[in-house]
Amino acid sequence: MFSEKFNSLPDIEKHQLIYDAEKLDELSDGFTRFALYKLGDLFIEVKSSPDRVYRKSIQAFELKDIPLIYSSCIICRLGAM
């Protein structure tokens, strides 16, 4: 699945796919909680409030487009494979 296709899915379908994905990392800056999941060749970022009361966004990326805040996590994971 390509990131464009995932990003165009309805939220309910995104949630179902994330449920089956592997959680790689979770970060927080006090204002936002960032969680990174891996589903096949896609990396999915979920941004939510720190207390997880509301979701801010769900976005999918391919490896070449992944946000830099996850780079150390990805390097460690790929090195372990």
Secondary structure, DSSP 8 states (H G I E B T S, - for coil): --HHHHHTS-HHHHHHHHHHSEEEEEEE-SS-EEEEEEETTEEEEEEE-TTSSSEEEEEEE-GGG--GGGHHHHHHHHHH-
